[in-house]
Amino acid sequence: MPHETILAELREIMLDVFDIDELDLTDATTAEDVEEWDSLSHVRLVVAVERKFGFKFKNSEIESLKTVGDLVRLIESKTA
């Protein structure tokens, strides 16, 4: 799945999980950039991504994520 497609899918998931109407999402986006992105919404985001793409993340994979780009690359590696 192409990088931009995954990024677009993540944007839609995040809009729903964070219950917001707009989100400027890039590879460099972090939780600090999105006011609604707290620890609880992070868990909900991970679960929503796992459901959407049909796989489970390992705890070590989740802990290593620092940016949206990291998440996109992780999804790419699991869908390749």
Buried (B, 14 or more C-beta within 10 A) or exposed (E): EEEEEBBEBBBEBBBEBBEEEEBEBEEEBEBEBBEEBEEEBBEBBBEBBBEBBEEEBEEEBEEEBEBBBBBBBBBEEBEE
